[in-house]
Amino acid sequence: MTIREFKMPDVGEGLTEAEILKWYVQPGDTVTDGQVVCEVETAKAAVELPIPFDGVVHALLFEEGTTVDVGQVIISVQTGDAGAGAPVQTAAAPVAEAAAAAAPAAPAEEPVAEARQPVLVGYGVSTASTKRRPRKVTAATAAQNGTAAPAAPAAPAAPVLPAVPAQPTGERPLAKPPVRKLAKDLGIDLASVVPTGDGGVVTREDVHAAAAAAIAPQAVPAAAAPVAAQAQAQAPVAEAAVTETSARETRIPVKGVRKVTAQAMVGSAFTAPHVTEFITLDVTRTMKLVQELKDDPDLAGLRINPLLLIAKAVLVAIRRNPDVNASWDEAAQEIVLKHYVNLGIAAATPRGLIVPNIKDAHAKTLGELSESLSSLVATARDGKTSPADMQNGTITITNVGVFGVDTGTPILNPGESAILAVGAIKLQPWVHKGKVKPRQVTTLALSFDHRLVDGELGSKFLADIAAVLEHPRRLITWS
């Protein structure tokens, strides 16, 4: 018999760590090649990890919620390879042994409960068969987590709302990572929170309600005294975020998407010399075309909106100014002209700002572009955007207008040549055919890398985008 070790893989370009969100297996479970054993969250996406061999799970070296460096052993599996000699030793064996030694061992008599329950895949809910081991809280682990150790080993926690049951005992509560973080910041045990989301998912509102209930004056039964004492001890933390009574500051750890975004933006701002130009234009004709396309039976079922035509205008402008679609190779000291367009669309998600891109957007019809945009938005909203979807972008659009903002000075997505910020489209007085009339008006802001794009090229590119949106028939005449 051989013990084989599975290391945390590099699941995305430039990533160095990932957080283990959920284990789908436990020691003693049989696994097969390609079976998903856990879900991890990187700075860019939630990813399911399949194991590359058959065997029986020997040990899980890290608990759920632990951040693990790429290359560290996360699970060991006992295999029955014929002719195998001594157990396989890898370079990460000392790390695995240290992690195993540091991890609290579960008592031998601890029961294993198997249940069929909804689990989070990305941030969408699906169904999977899981085996869960109820975690044993000791004085040591309580001290490490900064919480009070339980006064009695079997003392049940009082539900937040006595009339409604909370999470079933022994099952890990279902919640998105931002909600888990909120609960941790407020000192709220997710297992005691009554879920109101679809499929039994705990929402942000559920956590806030639990925090408010924990600090509100109320009569506490004698049996619930240890729980009440723990809630009282955590009250200052909850008040800081909910009632803002005593504490004047809240500290939020910088990690995940926000950490990577911050690093990328600082690197971009101080590496690529940014230039930003602005243009205000009348998009009344484009807005009329949007409505006409919505009523077109040939486009029935497709999502038609201003962003679709703005994206198409950008692609037309790139065709007329191909040198704008390039990247800077610092090592080779070369400008790399791209003969394809991977169009990035900045998306605000619960995990932070991400920029997935539509591969080969230049080759898509209007209908295909609409389908790609809809898929991109839905995938980002569900937290299922893969690292590959965010790599190799060439030019990005960020639609700040959806927040009611007129314009901005966007920072380049690292490695790209330009980024277009689209402001809010508003009804404003505008001189049209010699008379002041109410027209649909917006402002575009184009930031570009001045190493790649000089002022003339950047100005022509931005002017062409505006010209298409002012007179959308150019989508045809300039194509």
Long-range contacts (C-beta under 8 A, 24 or more apart in sequence): 1-78, 1-79, 1-80, 1-84, 1-87, 2-78, 2-79, 2-80, 2-81, 2-84, 2-87, 2-88, 3-58, 3-76, 3-77, 3-78, 3-79, 3-87, 3-88, 4-53, 4-55, 4-76, 4-77, 4-78, 4-79, 4-88, 5-73, 5-75, 5-76, 5-77, 5-88, 5-90, 5-92, 5-93, 5-96, 6-37, 6-51, 6-52, 6-73, 6-74, 6-75, 6-76, 6-77, 7-70, 7-71, 7-72, 7-73, 7-74, 7-90, 7-92, 8-40, 8-68, 8-69, 8-70, 8-71, 8-72, 8-73, 8-74, 9-49, 9-70, 10-70, 11-40, 11-42, 11-47, 11-49, 11-387, 12-42, 12-43, 12-44, 12-45, 12-47, 12-387, 13-387, 13-391, 15-42, 15-43, 15-44, 15-70, 15-260, 15-387, 16-69, 16-70, 17-42, 17-67, 17-68, 17-69, 17-70, 18-42, 18-47, 18-67, 18-68, 18-70, 19-65, 19-66, 19-67, 19-68, 19-177, 19-256, 20-62, 20-63, 20-64, 20-65, 20-66, 20-67, 20-68, 20-74, 21-46, 21-64, 21-65, 21-120, 21-177, 22-64, 22-119, 22-120, 22-130, 22-172, 23-60, 23-64, 24-119, 24-128, 24-130, 25-57, 25-60, 25-75, 25-131, 26-57, 26-60, 26-112, 26-131, 26-132, 26-133, 27-57, 27-58, 27-59, 27-60, 28-56, 28-57, 29-56, 29-57, 29-131, 30-55, 30-56, 30-57, 31-55, 31-56, 31-57, 31-77, 37-75, 38-74, 38-75, 39-119, 39-120, 39-121, 40-68, 41-177, 41-256, 42-387, 43-255, 43-256, 43-257, 43-259, 43-260, 44-257, 44-260, 44-354, 44-385, 44-387, 44-390, 45-122, 45-383, 45-384, 45-385, 45-386, 45-387, 45-390, 46-120, 46-121, 46-122, 46-123, 46-177, 46-383, 46-384, 47-386, 47-387, 48-121, 51-75, 51-77, 53-77, 53-79, 54-79, 55-79, 55-80, 59-100, 61-96, 61-99, 61-100, 61-103, 62-99, 62-103, 63-103, 63-135, 64-172, 65-180, 67-255, 72-96, 72-99, 73-99, 104-136, 104-138, 104-140, 104-141, 106-133, 106-136, 107-136, 110-134, 110-136, 113-170, 113-171, 115-168, 115-171, 117-171, 117-174, 117-200, 118-174, 118-199, 118-200, 118-201, 119-174, 120-174, 120-175, 120-176, 120-201, 121-384, 122-382, 122-383, 122-384, 123-176, 123-350, 123-351, 123-382, 123-383, 123-384, 124-382, 124-383, 124-384, 125-174, 125-198, 125-199, 125-201, 132-170, 132-171, 132-172, 134-169, 134-170, 147-187, 147-230, 147-234, 148-229, 148-230, 148-233, 150-226, 151-226, 152-226, 155-223, 155-226, 155-227, 157-189, 157-191, 157-192, 157-227, 158-192, 158-220, 158-221, 158-223, 158-224, 158-227, 158-228, 159-192, 159-194, 160-192, 160-193, 160-194, 160-209, 160-210, 160-213, 160-214, 161-194, 161-213, 164-194, 165-194, 166-191, 166-192, 166-193, 166-194, 166-195, 167-191, 167-192, 167-193, 167-195, 167-200, 167-202, 173-202, 174-199, 174-200, 174-201, 174-202, 175-201, 175-202, 175-203, 176-201, 176-350, 176-383, 177-256, 177-351, 178-204, 178-350, 178-351, 179-203, 179-204, 179-207, 182-207, 182-208, 183-207, 183-210, 185-237, 185-241, 185-250, 185-252, 186-211, 186-234, 186-237, 186-238, 186-241, 186-242, 187-211, 187-214, 187-234, 187-237, 187-238, 188-214, 188-234, 188-238, 208-242, 211-238, 211-241, 211-242, 212-238, 212-242, 212-243, 214-238, 215-239, 215-242, 215-243, 256-351, 256-352, 257-349, 257-351, 257-352, 257-353, 257-354, 258-352, 261-352, 261-353, 264-413, 264-414, 265-411, 267-414, 268-411, 268-412, 268-413, 268-414, 269-411, 271-414, 272-328, 272-412, 272-449, 272-450, 272-451, 273-449, 273-450, 273-451, 274-409, 274-411, 274-412, 274-447, 274-448, 274-449, 274-450, 275-447, 275-448, 275-450, 275-453, 275-455, 275-458, 276-409, 276-410, 276-445, 276-446, 276-447, 277-445, 277-446, 277-458, 277-459, 277-462, 278-407, 278-443, 278-444, 278-445, 278-446, 279-443, 279-444, 279-462, 279-463, 279-466, 280-441, 280-442, 280-443, 280-444, 281-441, 281-442, 281-443, 281-444, 281-466, 281-469, 281-470, 282-430, 282-432, 282-439, 282-440, 282-441, 282-470, 283-425, 283-440, 283-441, 283-442, 283-469, 283-470, 284-432, 284-439, 284-440, 285-470, 285-471, 285-472, 286-440, 286-469, 286-470, 286-472, 287-425, 287-440, 289-472, 293-366, 299-366, 299-367, 299-370, 302-367, 302-370, 302-371, 302-374, 303-370, 303-373, 303-374, 304-370, 306-425, 307-345, 307-373, 307-397, 307-399, 307-422, 308-366, 308-369, 308-370, 308-373, 309-469, 309-472, 309-475, 310-397, 310-399, 310-420, 310-422, 310-465, 310-469, 311-343, 311-345, 311-361, 311-369, 311-373, 311-397, 312-366, 312-369, 312-468, 312-475, 313-465, 313-468, 313-469, 313-472, 313-475, 314-343, 314-395, 314-397, 314-420, 314-465, 315-341, 315-343, 315-361, 315-362, 316-464, 316-468, 316-474, 316-475, 316-478, 316-479, 317-461, 317-462, 317-464, 317-465, 317-468, 318-362, 318-395, 318-461, 319-362, 319-478, 319-479, 320-460, 320-464, 320-478, 321-457, 321-460, 321-461, 321-464, 323-453, 323-457, 324-395, 324-417, 324-418, 324-448, 324-452, 324-453, 324-457, 324-458, 324-461, 325-394, 325-395, 325-417, 326-417, 326-452, 326-453, 327-394, 327-415, 327-416, 327-417, 327-452, 328-449, 328-451, 328-452, 335-451, 335-452, 338-394, 340-394, 341-394, 341-395, 342-392, 342-393, 342-394, 343-393, 343-394, 343-395, 343-396, 343-397, 344-393, 344-394, 344-395, 344-396, 344-397, 344-413, 344-416, 344-419, 345-373, 345-376, 345-377, 345-396, 345-397, 345-399, 346-396, 346-397, 346-398, 346-399, 346-413, 347-376, 347-377, 347-380, 347-381, 347-385, 349-380, 349-381, 349-383, 349-385, 350-383, 351-383, 354-380, 354-385, 354-390, 355-390, 355-393, 355-396, 355-413, 356-380, 356-385, 356-389, 356-390, 357-389, 357-390, 357-392, 357-393, 357-394, 357-396, 359-392, 395-419, 395-420, 396-420, 397-422, 398-422, 400-424, 401-425, 401-442, 406-443, 407-443, 407-444, 407-445, 408-445, 409-445, 409-447, 410-445, 410-447, 411-447, 412-447, 412-448, 412-449, 416-449, 417-448, 417-449, 417-452, 417-453, 418-446, 418-447, 418-448, 418-449, 418-453, 418-458, 418-461, 419-446, 419-447, 419-448, 420-444, 420-445, 420-446, 420-462, 420-465, 421-445, 421-446, 421-447
